Amino acid sequence: MAEDRLLERLEKLEGVVETTVAVLPPLVQDLSRRIDALREEVKAELREREARLEERFQAVERRIQGVEGQLLAVEARLGEQIRGVEAKLEGQIQEVETKLDRRIQEVETKLGARIQEVETKLEGRIQAVETKLERQIQGVETRLEGQILALRQEMKAEIGAAFNKVMLYFTAVGVVLALLSHFLR
């Protein structure tokens, strides 16, 4: 009788072990597929964000080139204006040299002040644009670094949870095998 009960318990235990062994590999494979899929999703997200950031940087570079082109055009126009004023002044100097000596000095002073004013304004605008662009780039970099860090933390948590589940399954198999070896003695 005791042997029959022991054999009956052993058969039940064998059934449990066979069921566990049959179920465990698909679960491990499914977990592995999920980890691989998550890894691919994270890689794709990082590639996509990197591409978007590259597009933004290229747009910023195009804007900077546009501003530089505008500055060159303004400089050329100012140069033309200055040359025009100088030509007028030279014509007037030739006609009335004695009267124009004083006026020439005044006009040169005014032009110098205007040129200095325009240069100061342009330098201020250039500095403002550069500062704004640097702040925007810094903001984009900070946000991207934060998002990447969050994705890494999320991925670590998912992998840790998956690892814990696998370890739990292996522990269960170990317990079942230990019970089997104990009962088979």
VENLINJO-V21267 format. One record per residue. N is the residue number from 1. RES is the residue in one letter. PHI is phi in whole degrees, 0 to 359 (NA if undefined). BURIAL is 1 if it has 9 or more other ideal C-beta (glycine too) atoms within 8 Angstrom, else 0. Layout:
n:N res:RES phi:PHI burial:BURIAL
n:N res:RES phi:PHI burial:BURIAL
//
This chain:
n:1 res:M phi:NA burial:0
n:2 res:A phi:297 burial:0
n:3 res:E phi:292 burial:0
n:4 res:D phi:296 burial:0
n:5 res:R phi:294 burial:0
n:6 res:L phi:294 burial:1
n:7 res:L phi:295 burial:0
n:8 res:E phi:295 burial:0
n:9 res:R phi:295 burial:1
n:10 res:L phi:296 burial:1
n:11 res:E phi:295 burial:0
n:12 res:K phi:297 burial:0
n:13 res:L phi:296 burial:1
n:14 res:E phi:298 burial:1
n:15 res:G phi:298 burial:0
n:16 res:V phi:296 burial:1
n:17 res:V phi:296 burial:1
n:18 res:E phi:297 burial:0
n:19 res:T phi:297 burial:0
n:20 res:T phi:296 burial:1
n:21 res:V phi:295 burial:1
n:22 res:A phi:288 burial:0
n:23 res:V phi:277 burial:0
n:24 res:L phi:299 burial:1
n:25 res:P phi:300 burial:0
n:26 res:P phi:297 burial:0
n:27 res:L phi:294 burial:1
n:28 res:V phi:295 burial:1
n:29 res:Q phi:296 burial:0
n:30 res:D phi:297 burial:0
n:31 res:L phi:297 burial:1
n:32 res:S phi:297 burial:0
n:33 res:R phi:297 burial:0
n:34 res:R phi:296 burial:1
n:35 res:I phi:298 burial:1
n:36 res:D phi:297 burial:0
n:37 res:A phi:296 burial:0
n:38 res:L phi:298 burial:1
n:39 res:R phi:299 burial:1
n:40 res:E phi:293 burial:0
n:41 res:E phi:298 burial:0
n:42 res:V phi:296 burial:1
n:43 res:K phi:298 burial:0
n:44 res:A phi:296 burial:0
n:45 res:E phi:298 burial:1
n:46 res:L phi:296 burial:1
n:47 res:R phi:296 burial:0
n:48 res:E phi:296 burial:0
n:49 res:R phi:294 burial:1
n:50 res:E phi:296 burial:0
n:51 res:A phi:295 burial:0
n:52 res:R phi:296 burial:0
n:53 res:L phi:295 burial:1
n:54 res:E phi:298 burial:0
n:55 res:E phi:298 burial:0
n:56 res:R phi:296 burial:1
n:57 res:F phi:297 burial:1
n:58 res:Q phi:294 burial:0
n:59 res:A phi:296 burial:0
n:60 res:V phi:296 burial:1
n:61 res:E phi:297 burial:0
n:62 res:R phi:296 burial:0
n:63 res:R phi:297 burial:1
n:64 res:I phi:299 burial:1
n:65 res:Q phi:297 burial:0
n:66 res:G phi:296 burial:0
n:67 res:V phi:296 burial:1
n:68 res:E phi:298 burial:0
n:69 res:G phi:297 burial:0
n:70 res:Q phi:296 burial:0
n:71 res:L phi:297 burial:1
n:72 res:L phi:296 burial:0
n:73 res:A phi:295 burial:0
n:74 res:V phi:297 burial:1
n:75 res:E phi:298 burial:0
n:76 res:A phi:295 burial:0
n:77 res:R phi:296 burial:0
n:78 res:L phi:297 burial:1
n:79 res:G phi:300 burial:0
n:80 res:E phi:296 burial:0
n:81 res:Q phi:297 burial:0
n:82 res:I phi:297 burial:1
n:83 res:R phi:297 burial:0
n:84 res:G phi:296 burial:0
n:85 res:V phi:296 burial:1
n:86 res:E phi:299 burial:0
n:87 res:A phi:297 burial:0
n:88 res:K phi:298 burial:0
n:89 res:L phi:297 burial:1
n:90 res:E phi:297 burial:0
n:91 res:G phi:297 burial:0
n:92 res:Q phi:293 burial:1
n:93 res:I phi:297 burial:1
n:94 res:Q phi:294 burial:0
n:95 res:E phi:286 burial:0
n:96 res:V phi:227 burial:0
n:97 res:E phi:295 burial:0
n:98 res:T phi:294 burial:0
n:99 res:K phi:287 burial:0
n:100 res:L phi:276 burial:1
n:101 res:D phi:303 burial:0
n:102 res:R phi:292 burial:0
n:103 res:R phi:298 burial:1
n:104 res:I phi:299 burial:1
n:105 res:Q phi:297 burial:0
n:106 res:E phi:296 burial:0
n:107 res:V phi:297 burial:1
n:108 res:E phi:299 burial:0
n:109 res:T phi:296 burial:0
n:110 res:K phi:298 burial:0
n:111 res:L phi:297 burial:1
n:112 res:G phi:300 burial:0
n:113 res:A phi:295 burial:0
n:114 res:R phi:296 burial:0
n:115 res:I phi:300 burial:1
n:116 res:Q phi:298 burial:0
n:117 res:E phi:300 burial:0
n:118 res:V phi:297 burial:1
n:119 res:E phi:298 burial:0
n:120 res:T phi:296 burial:0
n:121 res:K phi:298 burial:0
n:122 res:L phi:297 burial:1
n:123 res:E phi:297 burial:0
n:124 res:G phi:297 burial:0
n:125 res:R phi:295 burial:0
n:126 res:I phi:300 burial:1
n:127 res:Q phi:298 burial:0
n:128 res:A phi:296 burial:0
n:129 res:V phi:296 burial:1
n:130 res:E phi:298 burial:0
n:131 res:T phi:297 burial:0
n:132 res:K phi:298 burial:0
n:133 res:L phi:295 burial:1
n:134 res:E phi:296 burial:0
n:135 res:R phi:296 burial:0
n:136 res:Q phi:295 burial:1
n:137 res:I phi:296 burial:1
n:138 res:Q phi:298 burial:0
n:139 res:G phi:297 burial:0
n:140 res:V phi:297 burial:1
n:141 res:E phi:298 burial:0
n:142 res:T phi:297 burial:0
n:143 res:R phi:297 burial:0
n:144 res:L phi:295 burial:1
n:145 res:E phi:298 burial:0
n:146 res:G phi:297 burial:0
n:147 res:Q phi:293 burial:1
n:148 res:I phi:296 burial:1
n:149 res:L phi:298 burial:0
n:150 res:A phi:297 burial:0
n:151 res:L phi:297 burial:1
n:152 res:R phi:297 burial:0
n:153 res:Q phi:297 burial:0
n:154 res:E phi:298 burial:0
n:155 res:M phi:294 burial:1
n:156 res:K phi:298 burial:0
n:157 res:A phi:296 burial:0
n:158 res:E phi:298 burial:1
n:159 res:I phi:295 burial:1
n:160 res:G phi:298 burial:0
n:161 res:A phi:296 burial:0
n:162 res:A phi:296 burial:1
n:163 res:F phi:298 burial:0
n:164 res:N phi:298 burial:0
n:165 res:K phi:297 burial:1
n:166 res:V phi:297 burial:1
n:167 res:M phi:296 burial:0
n:168 res:L phi:295 burial:0
n:169 res:Y phi:298 burial:1
n:170 res:F phi:295 burial:0
n:171 res:T phi:295 burial:0
n:172 res:A phi:298 burial:1
n:173 res:V phi:296 burial:1
n:174 res:G phi:298 burial:0
n:175 res:V phi:295 burial:0
n:176 res:V phi:297 burial:1
n:177 res:L phi:295 burial:1
n:178 res:A phi:295 burial:0
n:179 res:L phi:296 burial:1
n:180 res:L phi:299 burial:1
n:181 res:S phi:294 burial:0
n:182 res:H phi:291 burial:0
n:183 res:F phi:285 burial:1
n:184 res:L phi:277 burial:0
n:185 res:R phi:288 burial:0
//
